[in-house]
């Protein structure tokens, strides 16, 4: 934002948009559609130049996801990132082969918190919504999952506290990645 003449935006402001696409996050600062595209382009340029040095796996997540896949559970990612960025991140943390389906921002008309991304992933996995678990670390994730009619799990190793996620009424609270593995053993 500083590159476009704006004052530094506090982290708390950016965190409110975690789980939503860039256009939704940057929209309030844009004068018009052309300006919004400039803001998005600046972010993407910065992100692509710094992405690989900044991506870090959450400890234990890779092992849990691979163990879940090895037991025959289907896996997917629903994200507000682009397909290119998602693939790149999964590759960096060694999870590209463990994920069967990706539904990214550039795959949908309506992004989270709308249910479309989640319902698309459920359909692509040929899964039953009533027995599908969708986990997320933002209120937008939980609201999208709830609206899609799937079970939801609130991830507490992300940027938000339990108090910040309670409004999403998750079916499960996941303190650590191992909690996800335990749920899949039921």
Secondary structure, DSSP 8 states (H G I E B T S, - for coil): -GGGT-----HHHHHHTTTS-HHHHHGGG-SSHHHHHHHHHHHHHHHHHHHHHH----TTHHHHHHHHHHTT---EEE-SS-HHHHHHHHHHTT-GGG--EEE-GGG-SS-TTSSHHHHHHHHHTT--GGG-EEEESSHHHHHHHHHHT-EEEEESSSS--HHHHGGG--SEEESSHHHHHHHHT-
